[in-house]
Amino acid sequence: MSVQQTITEKLQNAFSPEHLEVVNESHMHNVPEGSESHFKVFIVTDEFAGKPLLARHRLVNAVLKDELDGGIHALALHTMTMEEWFRKGGAPASPECLGGGKNN
């Protein structure tokens, strides 16, 4: 199973989100082709209601502890309730990578 599939399965099982999207953004960085090291996660669940952003991220990070300890270099989290998701119209696009020698 790929890292992306593992992340998706673990978050689905832990939160039963209304919306979950796990995007492998490794190709945007200076890593070997086929890498699974940079991810963006959109997770929308009312389990986040009343919790500050840091608490939401800690919940997600706890579920993904093994993956974070084992090779994920970057994890961008967009953690929202359904109300926030509709109000914001989704999550922002990721910026282009400027580090790691990609522009050299």
N, C-alpha and C positions, 0 to 999 in steps of 0.2 A: 504494500500500500504506500502511496506517495505521502510526503509530509503534508501536502495540501489536503489530501483526503483524510489523513489522520486528524488534522486541525478541525476540519469540517465536522467529522464524526464526533469528536470530543465535545465541541461547542454545542452541537445539536443535542447530544445526550444530556449535557449539563444544564442547558438553559431552555430547550424547546422554543427557540426564538420564532417570532413572526416573520422575520427576514434575517437571513444569514448569507453573507457572501465572503468567500475567502479568495483573495486574488494574489497569485504568485507574481511579484514584481521584480524578481531576480534579474530578468532580462534587461531591466533598466539600469543595472549596476555593473561594475567591473568584476564580474564573476564568470567562471566557465559556463559555457552553454549547457542548459539542462539543470542548472543549480536550483535548489530550493532553499534559499537563505533569507529572502526579503519578502515579507507578506503584508498585505493590507486586509484588515477584517472589518466588515460592517456587520454589526450584530444589533438587532432591534428586539427588545423584550421588555415587558413591563416589570420584570424582576429587578430592573435597574431603577424603578420609580423610588424617589426619595433618597437615592444614594448619590453622593458626590462623585465626580469624575474619577478621582483617585481610587475610591472604593470599587467602582465598576472595573477599572483596569486591573486592580488587584484580584478580583474574582476571576477574570479571564486569564490572567497570568498564572493563577493557582491551578486552573484546569490544564493549562499548557506547559506546566513546569518541566516535564521531561523534554519537550520539544525545545523550549528556551534554553535548557541546560545542554542540549545536544546538537547545536548547530544552526539554529535560527539566529541570524545576525541582526535583523530588524523586524519589528512587528508594529505596524501602525494600527491603532485601535480607534474605531468610531463606534462608541457604545451609546445607544439611544433607546428611549422608550418610544412607543408608537406615536405618542403626541409630538415628541421632538422630531421624529423621522418625518412626519407630515409637515410640521412647521418649517423645518429646514430644507425640505425637498430632497433629502438624501444626504450624501457625504461629499466632501470636496475631492477633486482629483489630486493625485499625488504629484509633487513637483519633480522635475527632472533631477537625476543624480548629478552632483557636481564634484563628488569626492572619489577617492580610490583610484585616481589616475585615469579615469574614463575619458577625460578631455585632453589627455596628453598625446 
